[in-house]
């Protein structure tokens, strides 16, 4: 079973550099201090060095050895501006506009990834998801063949056998009401992400209907999306549309959806919209005893992830490892 220890051991063999866009935030500083005590992931803190060092001292965190990059005093800033103008030339962005945009740590940090100065980025401790995703879309852009950025959560719960129980849920944070074709892309990206974490994906397209027990536009969407996903990924275990109880309970599955390789044993869940997805993962987190890691952004050309503004330092540290593991 894939664990954080597995990820850390992998990173020790190939250390990465991670950009934190909110360098003065105490949670970021605590996580950075912990990473600096290791040898597998090097933090880059974006912000004013004096302000970052003062914040670290006030909070009691040792960040000696951290690389601090100041947008107002960056020796390659002219190069960054020129590159950004080239990236955004279709929008007619001028050098003066670029300088103003790049003074923001979210855009500046994303450009550090584009320039190869960092391998991956973690933001959102104070920024909204939109303020993390927007520069990623504009600068890093989607992978060839991908039309959207999506997200998934990896949920982890210790089991009685000593192994961790792992689930993947998508899309719980980015796409508000995905189309059938977008759900297919979300499915493919989520399957790939699940495999990185050692999940053997058994994918359920969720609905309030199980293979025709209900009807309606939303049921049709999930049924059609599931059929398209099966055709697009013929080697994967995918089934639906199905209700959640049929997806996870073998007893219910035998009653509602017989002869399915997924029903009763699903571990990767595709939700019909962001309402269902966001509610679903939070129920698993708050009532089911799962730790939730994410949202993990999928479909980009480089690993860039978003933190919850309510995160703690342990979540920052854990998400830093997750983000670097995707690099």
Secondary structure, 3 states (H helix, E strand, C coil): CCCHHHHHHHHHHCCEEEEECCCCCHHHHHHHHHHHCCCCEEEEEECCHHHHHHHHHHHCCCCCCCEEECHHHCCCHHHHHHHHHHHCHHHCCCHHHHHHHHCCHHHHHHHHHHCCCCCEEEECCCCCHHHHHHHHHHHHCECCCCCCCEEEEEEEEECCCCCEEEEEEECCCCCCCCCHHHHHHHHHHHHHHHHHCCCCCEEEEECCCCCCCCCCHHHHHHHHHHHHHHHHCCCCEEEEEECHHHHHCHHHHHHHCCCCCCCCCCCEEECCCHHHHHHHHHHHHHCCCCEEEEEEEECECCCEEECCCCCCHHHHHHHHHHHHHCC
